[in-house]
Amino acid sequence: MIRNVVLGRIREGVGTAEIEAGLQELRDLRVPGVEFELRAGRDLGLREGDADFVITVDLADEAAYRRYDEDTEHNRIRREVFGPLCSSLERVQFMLPDEDTTL
């Protein structure tokens, strides 16, 4: 299983409601033929310097990740929703041990 992790920083002046609406669009996303578990939330502010929000997506394998990553609606959300809201995004994909499989 592959976990995709995205950490984002919000542009100055972007409100909480705007970023929450964008995160909800991702939570509602469905990619035909791809099963995945997506979690998204804003930072709790427990430590200074943290990113403003995180998105994690668990996918069965590399092929599923590629279909998710190339999905038209997913890319629209990235471009049209998160592009204007974020000053930076960082991503990493890594393999989870088999015993952590939840899908």
Secondary structure, DSSP 8 states (H G I E B T S, - for coil): -EEEEEEEEE-TT--HHHHHHHHHHHHH--BTTB-EEEEEEE---SSTT--SEEEEEEESSHHHHHHHHH-HHHHHIIIIIIHHHEEEEEEEEEE--GGG---
